[in-house]
Structures are given as C-alpha cells and as structure tokens.
Amino acid sequence: MTSLGDLPLRDDLRGREPYGAPQLDVPYALNTNENPYPPSDRLVKALGEAVMDVAGTLNRYPDRDAVALRADLAAFLNADTPGAGLDGRRVWAANGSNEIIQQILQAFGGTGRTALGFEPSYSMHPIITGVSGTRWLNAFRDDDFGIDPVRAVAAIEGHQPDIVFLTSPNNPTGTALPPAVIEAVLDAAPGMVVVDEAYAEFRREGTPSALTLLDGRPRLIVTRTMSKAFAMAGTRLGYLAADPAVIDALLLVRLPYHLSAVTQAVARTALAHGAELLGGVEALRRDRDAIVAWLRAEGFRVADSDANFVLFGTFPDRHAVWEALLARGVLIREVGPPEWLRVSVGTPGEMDAFRTALTEALKEGL
Ligand SMILES: *Cc1c(COP(=O)(O)O)cnc(C)c1O
C-alpha cells in the first residue's frame, strides 16, 4: 500500500488534514449552513430548460469572462444594497467563493507573503492561505466574538499583512462587524482587505454591507456566494465586488474557462428567480431568532447571530453532545471555540427535532 509519506509531496503539505465537515446521510442535516428549502417545481423546470438550451453548445468553450452572469450579479447586489452602484466590470464570479478566495491568494499572496484573520472564523481562510504558500497570521477575536478596532489596527500595524480577512457575519459565531471596524482596518492595512459576506442576506435590519464602502477603496474586496441564502450550494457559484483593477489582477491567475456553460446558465436562471429563492430568508431569520431565544431560555450561552446558524454552549465535552444528537438523527457541527457547537437553521420541523434531541441528550447528564 502506498501512503502519502511515499510520495514526493510538498513539504509544507505533509501532516495536513483535508477539509472534512462530515457528510453523513441523516434525517436532520443542520451542519453546513445550507438553505433547507429546495427549488420549487417551477424553478426545477426552468433550470432544466436552461441546461437544455446550453446543452447543444457544449462542444464550444463557455464565455471565459462570464459577462452576462456578472451583469446579473451586479444587478442583484444593487438591489440588495441600495447605493452600491455596481456594474458587471466590478463583479467577478468563480466556482464557489472558495475559488474566489483562492484566486485572491494566488494574485495577492504567495511565498514570502502573509494573510491575517481574526479567529474563530471560517476555517477555509487559513487552509486556502496555507495551500497558496502564504503564511497565516491569527489575531484573535474578542471574548464576545467581535473585533476591537484599536486592537485590530495594532495587529495590522505590527504584522503589515499583504491580505486581511474579515468575515461578516462571521462563521461560526454569527457576529456582524460595524462598518467602523472595517473602515479602521482598511485605513491601517497596507494590502488587500477581503470582507467575506457569505451570509450577508441574513443580516439583521440596520446592519450595512461592506459594499457601501467600495467607492474610492481599490484595495477592498467583498465576497458573496449563492451557496447560503440563495439556496444554490450545489451550483458552486461565488462572486466578489471590487475595483475593476482587482478583477484585472484575478484574470492573471484564473484558469481559462473556469466557469462552465452549465454553471453560468444555472446561476443566471437562479438569479432570474431570485425573489423566489430568497423567499425563505425572512422565515429563516425569524426561526434563527426563535432558536436563539429558546437556547437562552434553556440556560445556554448563545452568540448573537446575523446569519443562518447559531453558536451555543458551553459544554465541558462538546463531542459527547454532538454524538448524542447524531444518535437521534440530528447532525450539527463541532466547530469554533472548544466548548461550543454550531447548529444551522433548518425548517421548523428540523428545528423541532433539534430541540427535542438536545433536551433528551441533556437529560442524560451531558
Ligand atoms: C459557506 C461559506 C463560504 C461559501 O463557500 P462557497 O465556496 O461559496 O460554497 C464562504 N465563506 C464563508 C464564511 C462561509 O461560511
């Protein structure tokens, strides 16, 4: 049997573990923050027709620059954030926002460069950073999972990172950042600042998007995805908004024809049905607030959430709680600080199952 150790693998990859949120076949999957509402029959039909339309052209390469899709995404962002004033030249798309982040690191990171983030946060930021040969620096979040701007500025001035990652609302804590923090970071950072807004559509009333800060700030990149609120995780479509010069930089590193014709057609069809796809967001925000209130009433510590998941604790042995829930068919996520667990907001029926399973598990004295 050949093992990794026998192969001439890059030294800096030795000993690493692949990204591996468990993908288990369970009745209640509340572990990867997907939108629980599948496309309607009407949308399924429209998606099928869109794929049929491109099927006859699949002998040809797709539009390398995804011009029509980027224009549609810009229109969506302008509706999401009035005043954003975007057009397709300031929007870029790739196979999930993970690929967007990879392209950003390929263009602005690399050997001898550094990227700084504030953990606990999205685990893929340090992973993609490391794989790109960039060195990862962690400046911790505060005890309430926020980021104190004075401390953030000091960390940036001390390290002079080439890239800074801010996640808002943050995964796994749900914490949204006030624009003043993002502005302070932008003023201090010598390089690119990436605001990962994968959960932006779930933010509470009055929480602005970093899209409002783009004008006149060519080193700011705001990333978004269709995987979460947009209920299209299977499509693999992530995107960003930034200065057109940033997109010129990404064109240097992207693979030619990276976005398949099928992906582009499906994403455009989904965007055309955006109102329907985002129709579940209001209910998910309500159900999120309800699960936060319930967990607090049960005596748990719960992080304020602007996203479609909730971080709660604390458990001396969180793995035992995670297993007790799994034994009842409820899969949540062991992520974040050691004594905390994260549950995604599912349908009302799924949340009932979660509440029942957690109540039963705790009766076992966990
Ligand atoms: C889920 C998630 C993403 C989305 O990744 P995709 O590749 O677009 O599916 C990006 N950032 C954060 C913080 C996430 O939680």
The ligand as a Gaussian input file, in Angstrom:
#p B3LYP/6-31G(d) Opt

LIG

0 1
 C      -20.037000      28.726000       3.383000
 C      -19.048000      29.828000       3.367000
 C      -18.489000      30.238000       2.172000
 C      -19.058000      29.666000       0.904000
 O      -18.288000      28.950000       0.170000
 P      -18.756000      28.522000      -1.303000
 O      -17.472000      28.070000      -1.857000
 O      -19.291000      29.750000      -1.982000
 O      -19.796000      27.481000      -1.149000
 C      -17.600000      31.295000       2.161000
 N      -17.286000      31.932000       3.309000
 C      -17.826000      31.582000       4.480000
 C      -17.503000      32.352000       5.695000
 C      -18.709000      30.504000       4.539000
 O      -19.220000      30.117000       5.702000

